[in-house]
Amino acid sequence: MKLWTTYAWNDNEEGNFEYIMQELNTFGIPTEYDKVAIIPGQRLWSQIAEKINSPETTGWAFLITPNSLKSEPCLEELYYALNRALETKLNNFPIIGLVTSGVSFNDIPTALKIRLCISLTNPNWKEQIESALLMQPTKNIEATQSKYIYNISQEFNGNGITSTIEIRPRFEELHFWRIAIPVTSNIVRFGVGPANSKQISGVLETVVDGFNGQLNGIDCKIVGAGSRLTPGTSAYIFIDNEIPDFVGFGLATEPYGMPTNMEIKKFHNYK
């Protein structure tokens, strides 16, 4: 296996792209990209085309970010890969979209929509790339899905980082929900609003705020309300620093009660 990967240079200003390549090489998937495979002082596009069309290159990946979707050089490399897939290799050349957070499915090029797209938020993303290059189903991946949907994001507000955690049920209607978060996290506000909007609307019913407890031995703040959550209505909690290692989510049986148990959602490398 050898994977050629296309990316926007802006996405490597903090080494993010090289970290992905490092992870793949450590996993056992040899990778190549322009800065390590192109000879300086020679024609750029002819070298890239030669690399993509080389028999040694067994697959091609496109790091899909807002930057790469606006980059003409990235889209030109996509053309070379498509040309090889459709003509040279009779469509047996894997073309893989590596999707990062903040990218809408509608923005993904059509050529990648109809092929394999892998989210880098999936813990098994390296195994999925390996299976794509070997042209076989991904093996031995067992994922347990929560009945709640969690979305997280971070934004720079000029002075620091504001983090947002969104939680909603997949199918149910919930009342008396509770969120536990480590006491080291500074909660700016919390509430209920439309799914995927990061907007709080309305007045909360039976608000619970300022309670403390422990979750997995960690001191936590517990907040919540009786305002209903549905598949289209989420609970939001806004934090004036980075995303915590985990949050807890659960339900109480009465308006101002504490939850009988909480599901732990881990972020980062929390164990």
C-alpha positions in Angstrom: 0.0 0.0 0.0 1.0 3.6 -0.6 -1.4 6.5 -0.2 -1.0 9.9 -2.0 -2.8 12.7 -0.1 -3.9 16.1 -1.3 -4.3 18.9 1.2 -4.4 22.7 1.4 -1.1 24.2 2.8 -3.1 26.4 5.1 -4.3 23.2 6.9 -0.8 22.4 7.9 0.2 25.8 9.5 0.0 24.1 13.0 1.1 20.7 11.7 -2.4 19.2 11.6 -1.9 17.6 8.2 1.5 16.2 9.1 0.0 14.7 12.3 -2.5 12.8 10.1 0.3 11.5 7.9 2.3 10.6 11.0 -0.6 8.6 12.4 -1.1 6.7 9.1 2.6 5.9 8.8 2.7 4.6 12.4 -0.4 2.5 11.7 1.4 0.9 8.8 0.1 2.8 5.8 3.0 4.5 3.9 2.0 8.0 2.8 3.3 10.5 0.3 2.4 14.2 -0.3 4.0 17.1 -2.1 6.4 18.4 0.5 8.1 15.0 1.0 7.8 13.6 -2.5 8.3 16.4 -5.0 11.7 17.5 -6.2 12.3 21.2 -5.7 13.0 23.3 -8.8 11.1 20.9 -11.2 7.7 21.3 -12.7 5.1 20.7 -10.0 2.1 19.4 -11.7 3.9 16.9 -13.9 5.5 15.4 -10.8 2.2 15.2 -9.0 0.5 13.6 -12.0 3.4 11.1 -12.2 3.0 10.2 -8.5 -0.7 9.7 -8.7 -0.4 7.6 -11.8 2.6 5.6 -10.5 1.9 1.9 -10.1 3.4 2.2 -6.6 0.5 4.5 -5.5 -2.4 2.3 -4.6 -4.8 5.0 -3.4 -5.4 8.7 -3.2 -7.0 10.8 -0.4 -8.3 14.3 -0.3 -8.3 16.1 3.1 -11.6 17.9 2.9 -11.6 21.2 4.7 -13.0 24.7 3.9 -9.5 25.6 2.7 -9.0 22.7 0.4 -12.5 23.1 -1.1 -11.6 26.6 -2.2 -8.1 25.6 -3.5 -7.7 25.3 -7.2 -4.5 23.2 -6.9 -6.3 20.7 -4.6 -9.2 20.4 -7.1 -6.7 20.0 -9.9 -5.1 17.0 -8.1 -8.6 15.6 -7.7 -8.9 15.7 -11.5 -5.6 13.7 -11.9 -6.9 11.1 -9.4 -10.2 10.8 -11.1 -8.5 10.4 -14.5 -6.5 7.5 -13.1 -9.5 5.9 -11.4 -11.7 6.1 -14.5 -9.1 5.4 -17.3 -5.9 3.9 -16.0 -7.2 1.6 -13.4 -10.7 1.0 -14.7 -12.3 2.5 -11.5 -10.3 0.1 -9.2 -8.2 3.0 -7.8 -9.5 4.0 -4.3 -10.4 7.6 -4.0 -11.0 8.6 -0.4 -12.4 11.8 1.1 -11.1 12.6 4.6 -13.7 14.8 6.2 -13.0 17.2 9.0 -15.4 18.9 11.3 -17.1 22.1 9.9 -17.6 20.7 6.4 -21.1 20.3 5.1 -22.0 17.3 3.0 -23.4 19.6 0.4 -20.0 21.3 -0.1 -18.2 18.0 -0.9 -17.3 17.6 -4.6 -19.7 15.3 -6.4 -16.8 13.0 -7.4 -16.1 12.3 -3.7 -19.8 12.2 -2.6 -20.2 9.0 -4.6 -17.1 7.4 -3.2 -15.9 6.6 0.3 -15.8 9.5 2.7 -14.2 8.9 6.1 -14.7 11.2 9.1 -11.5 11.9 11.0 -13.7 12.1 14.2 -14.4 8.4 13.8 -12.1 6.5 16.2 -11.6 3.8 13.5 -10.6 6.2 10.6 -7.2 4.5 10.1 -8.7 1.1 9.8 -11.2 2.4 7.3 -8.5 3.9 5.1 -6.6 0.6 5.3 -9.7 -1.3 4.2 -10.3 1.1 1.3 -6.8 0.6 0.0 -7.1 -3.1 0.3 -10.6 -2.9 -1.3 -12.3 -4.9 1.3 -14.8 -4.3 4.1 -13.5 -2.9 7.3 -12.8 -5.7 9.8 -13.6 -6.1 13.4 -15.0 -2.7 14.1 -17.6 -2.7 16.8 -19.2 0.6 17.7 -21.8 1.1 20.4 -24.1 3.9 19.5 -25.6 6.1 22.3 -29.3 7.0 22.2 -28.1 10.6 22.5 -26.4 12.7 19.8 -23.4 14.8 20.9 -21.9 17.6 18.9 -18.9 19.7 20.0 -17.2 22.7 18.6 -14.7 25.4 19.5 -14.4 29.0 18.3 -11.9 31.8 19.0 -13.7 34.8 20.4 -10.8 37.3 20.3 -9.7 36.7 23.9 -9.8 33.0 24.1 -11.8 29.9 23.2 -15.5 29.4 23.5 -16.6 25.8 23.4 -20.1 24.5 22.7 -21.5 21.1 23.6 -24.8 20.1 22.1 -26.8 17.0 23.3 -30.1 15.7 22.0 -32.1 12.4 21.8 -32.2 10.4 18.6 -35.9 9.6 18.8 -37.3 10.3 22.3 -38.8 13.3 24.0 -36.9 14.0 27.3 -37.7 16.1 30.4 -35.6 16.8 33.5 -32.3 16.4 31.7 -29.0 16.9 33.6 -25.5 17.6 32.3 -22.4 17.1 34.5 -19.2 18.8 33.6 -15.8 19.0 35.4 -15.6 21.9 37.8 -12.5 23.1 36.0 -14.8 24.1 33.1 -16.2 27.6 33.2 -19.9 27.4 32.2 -21.0 30.7 30.5 -24.6 29.7 29.9 -26.8 26.8 29.1 -30.2 26.2 27.6 -32.4 24.7 24.9 -32.6 25.5 21.2 -33.1 24.2 17.7 -30.8 21.3 16.8 -27.5 22.3 15.0 -28.1 26.0 15.6 -25.9 26.8 18.6 -28.8 29.1 19.6 -30.7 29.2 22.9 -34.4 30.1 22.7 -37.1 30.6 25.2 -37.2 30.4 29.0 -36.0 27.3 30.8 -38.5 25.5 33.1 -37.5 24.1 36.5 -33.8 25.1 36.2 -31.2 23.1 38.1 -27.9 25.0 38.5 -25.0 25.0 41.0 -25.3 21.4 42.2 -22.0 19.5 42.6 -21.3 15.8 42.5 -18.7 13.3 41.3 -18.5 11.4 38.1 -15.8 8.7 37.8 -14.1 10.2 40.8 -14.0 13.7 39.2 -15.6 16.7 40.9 -18.4 18.0 38.6 -20.9 20.8 38.3 -24.5 19.6 37.4 -26.9 21.8 35.5 -30.2 21.1 33.7 -33.8 21.9 33.3 -37.3 20.5 32.7 -37.6 22.1 29.2 -38.1 19.2 26.7 -35.5 17.9 24.4 -36.5 16.2 21.1 -34.7 15.0 18.0 -35.1 18.6 16.7 -34.4 20.4 20.0 -31.1 20.2 21.8 -29.6 21.1 25.1 -26.6 23.5 24.8 -23.9 24.3 27.2 -21.4 27.0 26.4 -17.9 27.0 28.1 -15.4 29.8 28.4 -12.4 27.5 27.7 -11.6 24.3 25.9 -13.8 21.3 25.6 -13.5 19.2 28.7 -12.3 15.6 28.7 -15.9 14.3 29.2 -19.4 15.2 30.1 -22.1 13.3 31.8 -25.8 13.2 30.6 -28.8 11.8 32.3 -32.4 12.2 33.5 -34.0 12.9 36.8 -37.5 11.6 37.7 -38.7 14.8 39.2 -38.4 18.6 38.4 -35.5 19.4 40.8 -34.1 16.0 41.3 -30.7 14.5 40.5 -30.3 11.8 37.9 -30.2 8.2 39.0 -27.4 7.5 36.6 -25.5 9.3 33.9 -24.0 8.3 30.5 -20.4 9.4 30.2 -19.4 10.9 26.8 -15.6 11.0 26.5 -13.7 13.6 24.4 -10.0 13.9 23.5 -8.0 11.1 25.1 -9.8 10.9 28.4 -9.7 7.4 29.9 
